[in-house]
Amino acid sequence: MKPSSCIIVAFAAATVASGPVPAQSSAFTTGTIIAIAPDDALNIRKWPAAYSKIIDAYGLNEAISLTGRCKNIVTNVSFRIDDYGSVNWKYSQMKKASVWCQVMTDDAQLGWARGKYIWPQ
């Protein structure tokens, strides 16, 4: 057997011996688009700024994936909304002025949206 084949066989044996890999939980939480006009859309931007490039848009009541990271762009303070707190507490943090939350679009792009327009689950 060639040396490279021995390494592959040894790695495969070690992998099988270690047992099954536990399932990973999702790093995302679901949100719903709120507080916009029925004929309007919430722009998803590349960076947390109104002048940033628009990469997608979501309509009223559409579901959106949140990474859990939010940022106040005035104070430059980031915080998480996915690890604790009630839905009402999360939204009270997200709806503050100048808060943007990181989202993942349906085509798997990371972007940012104003937090006050997203109701977290």
C-alpha positions as CSV (number, residue, x, y, z in Angstrom):
1,M,0.0,0.0,0.0
2,K,1.3,3.5,-0.9
3,P,2.1,5.9,2.0
4,S,-0.7,8.3,0.9
5,S,-3.2,5.4,0.9
6,C,-2.2,4.4,4.5
7,I,-2.9,8.0,5.7
8,I,-6.3,8.0,4.1
9,V,-7.2,4.6,5.5
10,A,-6.0,5.7,9.0
11,F,-8.0,8.9,8.8
12,A,-11.1,7.0,7.7
13,A,-10.7,4.5,10.6
14,A,-10.3,7.3,13.1
15,T,-13.4,9.1,11.7
16,V,-15.5,6.0,12.0
17,A,-14.2,5.2,15.5
18,S,-15.1,8.6,16.8
19,G,-18.8,7.9,16.3
20,P,-21.6,9.9,14.8
21,V,-21.3,13.7,14.6
22,P,-24.1,15.4,16.6
23,A,-26.5,17.6,14.6
24,Q,-25.7,21.3,14.7
25,S,-28.4,23.7,15.5
26,S,-29.2,26.6,13.1
27,A,-27.3,29.8,13.7
28,F,-30.3,31.7,12.4
29,T,-33.6,32.8,13.9
30,T,-36.7,33.8,12.0
31,G,-38.2,37.2,11.8
32,T,-41.2,38.8,10.0
33,I,-41.2,42.0,8.1
34,I,-43.5,44.5,9.8
35,A,-44.4,48.3,9.9
36,I,-44.1,49.0,6.2
37,A,-46.8,49.9,3.8
38,P,-48.4,46.9,1.9
39,D,-47.1,48.2,-1.4
40,D,-43.6,49.0,-0.1
41,A,-40.5,46.8,0.6
42,L,-37.8,46.7,3.2
43,N,-34.4,47.1,1.5
44,I,-31.7,44.7,2.6
45,R,-28.3,46.5,2.3
46,K,-24.7,45.2,2.0
47,W,-23.7,47.2,5.1
48,P,-25.6,48.9,7.9
49,A,-26.1,52.2,6.3
50,A,-28.9,53.9,4.2
51,Y,-26.4,54.7,1.4
52,S,-25.1,51.1,1.1
53,K,-25.9,49.0,-1.9
54,I,-29.3,47.3,-1.9
55,I,-28.9,43.5,-2.3
56,D,-32.5,42.4,-1.8
57,A,-35.9,43.6,-0.7
58,Y,-38.7,42.0,1.4
59,G,-42.4,42.8,1.5
60,L,-44.8,43.1,4.4
61,N,-45.3,39.9,6.5
62,E,-42.5,38.0,4.6
63,A,-40.2,35.8,6.7
64,I,-36.6,36.6,6.9
65,S,-33.6,34.9,8.6
66,L,-31.8,36.9,11.3
67,T,-28.2,36.1,12.3
68,G,-28.9,37.5,15.8
69,R,-26.4,40.3,15.4
70,C,-27.6,43.9,15.6
71,K,-25.7,47.1,15.7
72,N,-26.4,50.7,16.7
73,I,-24.6,52.7,14.0
74,V,-24.5,55.9,16.1
75,T,-22.9,54.4,19.2
76,N,-21.1,51.7,17.2
77,V,-22.3,49.1,19.8
78,S,-23.1,45.6,18.6
79,F,-25.4,43.3,20.5
80,R,-27.1,39.9,20.1
81,I,-30.8,39.3,20.2
82,D,-30.7,35.5,19.8
83,D,-29.4,34.3,23.1
84,Y,-31.9,35.4,25.7
85,G,-34.9,37.6,26.4
86,S,-38.5,37.6,25.4
87,V,-39.7,38.6,21.9
88,N,-40.9,41.9,23.3
89,W,-37.5,42.6,24.8
90,K,-35.7,41.7,21.6
91,Y,-37.9,44.0,19.6
92,S,-37.5,46.8,22.1
93,Q,-33.7,46.6,21.4
94,M,-34.1,46.3,17.7
95,K,-36.5,49.2,17.2
96,K,-34.2,51.8,18.8
97,A,-33.1,54.6,16.5
98,S,-30.1,53.7,14.3
99,V,-30.2,50.0,15.0
100,W,-29.6,47.7,12.0
101,C,-29.8,43.9,12.2
102,Q,-27.8,41.4,10.1
103,V,-29.9,39.1,8.0
104,M,-29.5,36.3,5.4
105,T,-31.4,36.6,2.2
106,D,-33.1,33.8,0.5
107,D,-30.2,33.4,-1.9
108,A,-27.7,33.2,1.1
109,Q,-26.3,36.7,1.1
110,L,-25.5,38.4,4.4
111,G,-26.9,41.9,4.6
112,W,-28.4,44.4,7.0
113,A,-31.9,45.8,7.6
114,R,-33.3,48.4,9.9
115,G,-34.3,46.5,13.1
116,K,-37.5,48.4,13.6
117,Y,-39.0,46.7,10.6
118,I,-38.4,43.1,11.7
119,W,-40.4,41.3,14.4
120,P,-38.1,38.6,15.9
121,Q,-39.5,35.1,16.7
